[in-house]
Amino acid sequence: MLASVLAVVALHTATPAWAKAPLPPAAVAQAQTQAAPQQPLPIPSHLFTLSHPIGQQRLLDSSYRQAYFPLATYFETQRNQAYCSVATSVIVLNAMELPRPASALYPDFPFFTQDNFFDGIDARIAQPEVVAKEGMTLDQLSTVLSHHAVTVQKIPGDTLELPAFRELLKTHLRESNRFVLLNFNRRLIGQKGGGHWSPLAAYHAASDSVLLMDVARYKYPPVWVPLADLLAAAQDPDSVSNQPRGVVVVSPR
């Protein structure tokens, strides 16, 4: 009787033949990728992070850094990989200390959040569920922002030349209540990825570089980017609209 029981147990616990078969190479590679911890994305050698001694010194030396302080105060990470335009806008709206809407996230404290940014926006202009998959173009974000209590200046990248772009940044980044939102192609500044939005926080004249405050903090930290590279990245056509990317300047009404 015992022998019969052991035989049944052995039958049910034995490793089936299919489980002993080797996995296909593609399945092995996928399993190894999933098991291995993801490493931080490398920083291109021509970019300096804000935490690097050179990056810190550039901020200290800059005469065009007033936008940095309110941006840093209200900075946050985009809540999904397509919400870069929303996170960038929410940071700027809070930084201008405008009258704030009620927030379900913070019931007792009015605040602009990535959840209430689209409240009251016509669905024909932008829909949160679509933006969560596709992001927003230069035209879309400019239109949505214009429904808030701000003045919006949309500047397509193909209308900018390097001297004008430099003067634009000098003019606005020395102010604490004007903000420059950049739509650019990451690949053209040496980063991994494609179209992206983030605010610009400072300009350093000696190195002719700009501090880009990346809202995808899980990918990249704030970095100083050569101005010429940043302009080229803003002139690249958007894959959705096939129109150039560019700049949105936002200030209180």
N, C-alpha and C positions, 0 to 999 in steps of 0.2 A: 504493500500500500504506500509506504513512504517513498519507494522508488518511483511509483506512478506520479505522486505529487511533485517530486523533484523534477520529473521529466516534463510535467506541464509548466512548472515555473521556468525551467530552462527554455522551453519553447517560446514563452511570452516575453522573456527578458533578453533573449539572444539578439544580437545586432543583425538586422536584415541585410541581405546581400547588397541591396541598392544603396544602403548607407555606407557600405565599405568602398563603393566605387569612388574614384578620384573626381573632384569637382572640375568642371571645365576651367581653363585658364582665366576667362573673363569673370567667372564667379569668384575665383580665388582673389583676383585683383580687386574686385568690388568689396569683398570681405575685408581685405587688408586696408583698403582706403577708409572703410567705415570704422575699423577698429583703431586706426592710428589717429592720435590727437591732431587737430588742425593747427598748423604753425601760423604765427602772425604773418601778414603779408609783408614782404620786404619793402623798405623805403628806397625809391630810386636815389642813386648817389648824388644827383644834382639838386635834390630837395632836402631841406633841413627841417627837422621837426622843431616845434616850439620848445620842447624840453631839452633839446641839444644846446650846449653852451653857445654855439653860434646863433641858433634860433632865439635864445633868450636875449642875447646882446642886441640882436636886430630890433626886437620889440622895445628894449630900453632906449636904443638910439633913435628910434623912429620919431619923426615930427608929425606923423599922420596915423595916429593909433587910438584916437578917442572912441572910435566905434568898438574897439576891442572890449572895453570894460562893461558896457551894458550887454553886449553879446555874451561875454563869459558869465555874467550874472544869471542869465536866463537860458543858458545853453542846454540842449537836450538831444538825445539820439532819436533818429527816425524809428518809428515803431515797426515798420516792415521795410523790405528792400526796395519798394517803389514809392515810399512816402517822403523822399528827400525834400521835395518842394514844400510839402506840408510842414515838416519839422522846421525847415529854414524860415518859413513864414511865421510860424507860431513864436519862434525865438524873437524875431524882429518885432512882432506886434506887442509882445510882453515887454520887450526892451524899451519901447517908446512910451510905456506907461499910459496907454490909452484907457478909456473906460472898458472894463473887461466883462465878458459875458458870464452867465451862470455856468458852473461846471459840475457835471454829474460825478466827476472824479474827486472833486474837492467841494462838497455841497455848501460849505459855509464860506467859501472863498472864491469870488469870481476870478477866472483865469482863462487865458487862451490855451487850449489844448489841441492835440491832434485829433481828438474826438469831436470837438465842437467847432472846428475851423470852418466846416462846410454848412453850419447851421444857417438857414435862410438863403442859401445859394441855389439858384434855379438849376434843376437837374440837366437842363439843356446846355449849361455852361460846363459843369463838372459834376461827376457822381463819385462819392467816396469809394464805392466798390470797384469802379473802373480805374480810378487813380491808384488804388491799391495794387493793381496789376500792371498798369501801363505808365504811371507817373503823369506829369503834366508838361505841356509845351510852354514856350515863352509866352505865347498869346493867351493860353488858358490861365496860367498863374497870374499874369498881369490883370486879366479880367476879374478873377476871383478876388484878388487883393483890392481892386477898385471898389468892391462892395463893402469893404471895411472903411473905417474913418481915417484913411490915409491918402496921400497924393502918390500916384504911381507914374513913373517914367520908364517906358519900355524902350530899350536900345538894342536892336538886332546887331549881332556881332559883325555882320558884313558891312555895317555903316561906320565901324570904328577903325581908325588907324592908330598905330602905337602911341604917337604923341598925344592924341585926343584921349585915349584910354588912360594914359598916365595922369593927365590933368584932371580927368573925371574922378579918379581915385583920390588924388590929392585934395580935391575940393570936398568930397563927401566923407572920407575916412578921418578927417580932422574934426568932424562934428560928432556929437554923442547922440543925436536924434535923427540922423540920416543913415540909411543902410543900403549896402550894395549886395544884391543877391545875384549869384552867378550861375548860369546854366552852361555846362561845359562837357566835353568828352574826356573822360579820365585817361584814355589811352594816349592822348596827345600831350599829356604831362608826364607820361611814363608809368602811370598807375594801371592796375588791373581793373577792368570793368568797362562801362560805356558811358551813356548819358547820366548826368548827375546835377543836383543843385546843392549849393552850400553858400553861406554868407562869407564875405571878405571882411577882414577885421583891421588890417594895417598895411601900410606901404612903407618900404625901406628904400630910401633914395640911393644910397651908396651902392647897394647890390641890385637895384632895380627889380626888387622882388616883392611879392604880395603874400600876406598871411591868409591862407585858406583854412577856415574853421570847418572841418569835415563833419557833417551830421551823421555819417555812417561810422561812428566811433569804433564799431566792431571790426572795421576794415582798416581805417587809417586815422592817425592822430592829426592835429593841426600841423600844417607844413607851410614853409615859405617856398613859393613857386616863382621862377623867373617870369617877369611880366610878359615877355614876348611869347613864351609857351602858353601862358594863360589866355592871351588874346587868340592865339591859333585854336585853342581848345574851345573858345566861345564862338568862333566863326564856323566851326564844323556844323554841317546840316544835321538837324534832328531827324532821327529815323522814322518818327511818326508823321510829322508835318512836312518833312523834306525842306524845311526852312532853316536858316541859320539859328543857332542858339544865341545867347547874348546875355544882356544885363538888365536887371530891374532895379531901379533906385526907388526907395520907399521913404517917405517922410510924413510927419503929422499934417493934417489939413489945417 
